[in-house]
Amino acid sequence: MGSNILDQQLGCLWQNDHLLSISLSGYINYLDKNNPSKPLRVIKGHSKSIQCLTVHRNGGKSYIYSGSHDGHINYWDSETGENDSFAGKGHTNQVSRMTVDESGQLVSCSMDDTVRYTSVTLRDYSGQGVVKLDVQPKCLAVGPGGYTVVVCIGQIVLLKDQKKCFSIDSPGYEPEAVAVHPSGDMVAVGGTDGNIRLYSLLGTTLKDEGKLLEAKGPVTDLAYSRDGAFLAACDAGKAVTVFSVADGYSEHNVFYGHHAKIVCLAWSPDNEHFASGGMDMMVYVWTLSDPETRVKIQDAHRLHHVSSLAWLDEHTLVTTSHDASVKEWTITY
């Protein structure tokens, strides 16, 4: 199978005409009786809990990218489920957050104190494209013009063209989540104090606008709608608060339904619906204009709560969990 430690074989099975073995990496190998050195097929996936995911269209196909607790990043064909991990030496610890920027780079931050830029066409870690940070990153967001905003423990870092250009070293609160407005001129940072602060992005600096938006508890995730009209924030207080950008970030609506802390949210491409996942193992798909109209997915992942969500299109939602699986859901309203 290979010479790596992870290629160690742990067990085998002869099922009808099929010879199967399982590797230490968790991969399942279909063995070829006629050619023992090369398996017919290898079924791959994550063997550790998945922390984050993002989706991206590449060459007319939609791909799902998932990052796990052991630093692995896998890419999945959303139609067939075929997947593989990125080649080369990548993150050495938990991948905390990922997104794809406008130049087709997968931007990921990890507990190994780095931000990596990896081409989604090459899918190969290179020595370049690694930014070492002073403290551990928790969350990141990208904006047009090569900007990346990274929220670290007690620090906010601004990167431009894969280089550090500005940081706010002691913001006076603990930042937890970040979102960049689609226009690229505004950055929202949510804190454990239950407030969201707005920063304007000017050249290579972040300027505090001095505006506080209140969530219903410590902020766990933030996202702007695709058209930039609304900012949604989910929190440990079991609520999702949506702010209207055009009305000076006034509170538009509050969505209740989860029975436990909400950990992730994502806007649908239609800008009218968004999904949230919580520690209660529930996923809700909310309708912006009517908080009472919602789609509820109970026990989305049986063993663990949902760790991340993303939309492939207006009716297809992808969820990941600490059970190391990726699920696709068809949503009908």
C-alpha atoms as one frame of an Amber mdcrd trajectory, in Angstrom:
protein
   0.000   0.000   0.000   2.923   2.296   0.701   5.864   2.847   3.003   4.260
   5.428   5.295   3.320   4.598   8.910  -0.287   5.420   8.003  -0.188   2.670
   5.348   0.045   0.003   8.076  -2.720  -2.567   7.496  -5.049  -3.166  10.452
  -7.568  -5.657   9.140  -8.915  -7.452   6.088 -12.167  -8.892   4.783 -13.064
 -11.256   1.925 -16.644 -10.386   0.994 -18.001 -12.368  -2.013 -15.715 -11.291
  -4.871 -14.159  -8.386  -3.007 -10.946  -8.314  -1.006 -10.883  -5.348   1.390
  -8.309  -4.041   3.845  -8.198  -1.053   6.163  -5.157   1.168   6.685  -4.088
   3.019   9.819  -5.039   6.237   7.968  -8.661   5.016   7.996  -8.666   4.477
   4.230 -10.433   1.343   2.893  -8.613  -0.485   0.072 -10.224  -2.714  -2.568
  -7.416  -5.155  -3.326  -6.672  -6.554  -6.775  -5.993 -10.320  -6.822  -4.188
  -9.969 -10.165  -2.071  -6.990  -9.111  -1.434  -7.097  -5.336   0.774  -3.967
  -5.308  -1.944  -1.571  -6.558  -5.468  -1.453  -5.071  -8.415  -1.265  -7.475
  -9.953   1.529  -5.463  -9.210   3.410  -2.248 -12.060   4.974  -0.285 -10.705
   8.009   1.522 -12.069  10.443   4.059 -11.379  12.005   7.439 -10.560   9.833
  10.428 -10.633  12.736  12.912 -13.338  15.281  13.698 -14.041  17.873  10.988
 -13.834  21.455  12.245 -14.609  23.553   9.179 -15.639  23.493   5.545 -16.047
  25.719   2.518 -17.316  25.212  -1.036 -16.025  26.472  -4.372 -16.929  26.084
  -8.041 -13.958  25.092 -10.170 -14.194  24.335 -13.881 -17.973  24.008 -13.808
 -17.929  21.555 -10.874 -18.665  22.239  -7.241 -16.088  21.074  -4.731 -16.342
  20.817  -0.958 -13.228  21.445   1.136 -13.135  20.146   4.702 -10.493  20.590
   7.397 -10.089  18.333  10.381  -8.653  18.160  13.876  -5.427  16.492  12.717
  -4.589  19.218  10.175  -5.807  17.343   7.087  -7.692  19.165   4.324  -9.755
  17.037   1.938 -11.509  18.070  -1.261 -14.722  16.343  -2.354 -16.528  16.211
  -5.675 -20.025  17.295  -4.599 -21.726  15.064  -7.202 -19.870  11.767  -6.767
 -18.469  12.045  -3.234 -15.002  11.140  -4.551 -12.387  12.815  -2.390  -8.703
  13.083  -1.675  -6.425  15.053   0.610  -4.082  17.832  -0.486  -0.598  16.649
  -1.430   2.563  17.640   0.435   3.155  18.836   3.988   0.408  21.126   5.250
  -0.981  22.137   8.628   0.368  20.233  11.621  -2.594  20.898  13.907  -6.348
  21.525  13.858  -7.645  23.483  10.862  -9.939  26.071  12.463 -11.386  27.968
   9.497 -11.190  27.948   5.691 -12.481  29.981   2.774 -11.617  30.500  -0.892
 -10.513  33.960  -2.040 -11.130  35.650  -5.400  -7.835  34.404  -6.879  -8.735
  30.733  -6.326  -6.588  30.229  -3.248  -7.886  28.167  -0.331  -7.102  30.284
   2.726  -6.919  28.271   5.951  -5.890  29.034   9.522  -4.781  26.451  12.032
  -3.769  25.896  15.651  -0.192  25.567  14.346  -0.223  29.430  14.312  -0.165
  29.727  10.520  -2.383  30.961   7.713  -1.889  28.992   4.489  -2.752  29.931
   0.916  -3.150  26.825  -1.260  -4.195  26.775  -4.931  -7.502  24.921  -5.421
  -6.408  23.904  -8.924  -2.996  22.478  -7.898  -4.179  21.119  -4.507  -0.605
  20.899  -3.383   0.912  22.526  -0.301   3.990  24.470  -1.250   6.654  26.129
   0.888   5.276  29.488  -0.196   1.947  30.872   0.864   2.494  30.319   4.588
   2.104  33.252   6.979   3.392  32.653  10.513   1.399  34.482  13.190   2.460
  35.545  16.685  -0.574  33.995  18.364  -3.048  31.254  17.576  -5.686  32.134
  14.953  -9.346  31.245  15.515 -11.210  32.566  12.509 -10.589  34.336   9.213
 -12.447  36.068   6.387 -11.339  37.269   2.961 -12.292  40.339   0.973 -11.686
  41.602  -2.561  -8.234  42.985  -3.386  -6.216  40.221  -1.713  -7.238  41.074
   1.858  -7.535  38.507   4.656  -8.608  39.421   8.193  -7.562  36.920  10.865
  -8.948  36.866  14.385  -6.428  35.453  16.868  -6.389  35.071  20.653  -6.349
  38.709  21.813  -5.351  40.054  18.402  -6.774  41.039  14.995  -4.399  40.726
  12.028  -4.813  42.166   8.532  -3.028  40.438   5.635  -2.707  41.799   2.106
  -1.345  39.670  -0.755  -0.242  36.973   1.723   1.737  39.386   3.893   1.031
  40.874   7.312   0.393  44.584   6.980  -1.471  45.617  10.150  -2.540  44.298
  13.541  -4.617  45.425  16.506  -2.691  43.915  19.404  -4.924  44.438  22.400
  -8.423  45.277  21.204  -9.818  45.416  24.760 -12.078  42.395  24.264 -11.655
  38.787  23.109 -12.428  38.554  19.359 -14.046  35.299  18.256 -15.500  35.641
  14.737 -14.972  37.871  11.708 -16.759  38.707   8.451 -15.763  41.022   5.597
 -18.458  42.919   3.654 -18.608  41.791  -0.025 -17.607  45.323  -1.103 -14.451
  44.958   1.001 -14.778  48.269   2.828 -16.100  47.044   6.203 -15.046  44.327
   8.634 -17.286  43.024  11.437 -15.655  41.344  14.443 -17.722  39.510  17.051
 -16.459  39.128  20.600 -17.035  36.904  23.596 -18.478  39.994  25.334 -21.590
  39.678  23.152 -20.798  42.706  20.993 -19.940  43.119  17.312 -17.551  45.902
  16.371 -17.212  47.446  12.935 -13.875  48.401  11.376 -13.431  50.211   8.079
 -10.742  48.788   5.811  -8.593  51.664   4.585  -5.583  50.701   2.468  -3.483
  48.646   4.863  -5.167  49.600   8.136  -8.310  48.819  10.094 -10.074  51.792
  11.661 -12.521  51.236  14.523 -15.823  52.889  13.615 -16.764  53.099  17.299
 -20.061  51.330  16.671 -21.259  48.476  18.903 -23.878  45.992  17.724 -25.378
  43.838  20.441 -25.930  40.095  20.046 -27.861  38.024  22.602 -24.740  36.329
  23.994 -21.054  35.660  23.239 -20.729  35.750  19.425 -19.774  32.400  17.848
 -20.040  33.157  14.105 -20.738  36.033  11.702 -21.687  36.210   8.035 -22.720
  38.862   5.529 -25.383  37.939   2.964 -23.981  37.539  -0.554 -25.475  40.873
  -1.668 -24.062  42.611   1.427 -27.483  43.857   2.572 -27.530  41.995   5.910
 -25.132  40.851   8.617 -26.130  37.770  10.633 -24.566  36.874  13.985 -25.135
  33.708  15.991 -24.274  33.405  19.656 -24.070  31.224  22.744 -27.432  32.710
  23.811 -29.210  30.414  21.298 -30.223  33.276  18.975 -29.374  34.534  15.497
 -29.531  38.330  15.161 -29.731  39.892  11.701 -28.693  43.516  11.158 -29.664
  45.655   8.163 -26.532  47.213   6.646 -28.344  49.963   4.699 -30.166  51.128
   7.848 -26.938  51.775   9.724 -26.724  48.196  11.024 -30.038  48.478  12.871
 -31.475  45.219  14.216 -33.674  43.691  11.503 -34.873  40.550  13.274 -33.968
  37.945  15.888 -34.394  34.219  15.213 -34.986  31.797  18.096 -35.374  28.019
  17.924 -32.153  26.328  18.972 -32.042  24.657  22.403 -28.304  25.128  22.871
 -25.384  27.310  21.802 -25.301  28.023  18.042 -21.866  27.460  16.530 -22.094
  28.196  12.799 -24.191  29.922  10.150 -24.181  30.405   6.384 -26.227  32.468
   3.924 -27.932  30.877   0.937 -27.040  32.372  -2.480 -30.664  33.628  -2.706
 -29.971  36.151   0.129 -33.396  35.305   1.576 -32.508  32.182   3.579 -29.684
  31.265   5.932 -28.823  28.145   7.901 -27.571  27.773  11.473 -26.153  24.760
  13.306 -26.027  24.314  17.061 -24.797  22.149  19.919 -28.346  20.720  20.049
 -27.501  18.731  16.853 -30.136  20.788  15.014 -29.823  22.641  11.742 -32.382
  25.339  10.998 -32.890  27.029   7.648 -34.446  30.438   8.329 -36.417  32.784
   6.105 -35.246  36.373   6.437 -38.657  37.992   5.950 -40.481  35.650   8.360
 -38.774  34.176  11.481 -41.661  31.711  11.908 -41.076  30.080   8.505 -38.201
  27.668   8.903 -36.956  24.248   7.886 -35.774  22.103  10.779 -33.284  19.245
  10.404 -33.241  17.238  13.604 -30.212  15.107  14.577 -28.389  16.296  11.450
 -25.365  14.334  12.647 -26.344  11.682  15.181 -23.141  11.429  17.173 -22.003
  15.063  17.401 -23.150  18.611  16.828 -22.728  20.335  13.454 -19.344  22.074
  13.277 -19.707  23.929   9.977 -22.180  24.688   7.166 -22.027  25.914   3.564
 -24.391  26.185   0.588 -23.573  24.571  -2.771 -26.580  26.272  -4.376 -29.958
  27.691  -3.339 -31.341  24.246  -2.475 -28.270  22.257  -1.406 -26.758  22.621
   2.053 -23.565  20.882   3.195 -22.878  20.140   6.864 -19.874  18.671   8.684
 -19.489  17.431  12.213 -17.077  15.964  14.737 -18.314  12.552  13.551 -15.861
  13.038  10.613 -18.588  12.955   7.971 -19.748  15.415   5.315 -23.476  15.446
   4.487 -25.430  17.066   1.665 -29.055  18.080   2.193 -31.649  19.097  -0.375
 -33.727  21.940   1.044 -37.232  22.637  -0.263 -39.359  25.526   0.952
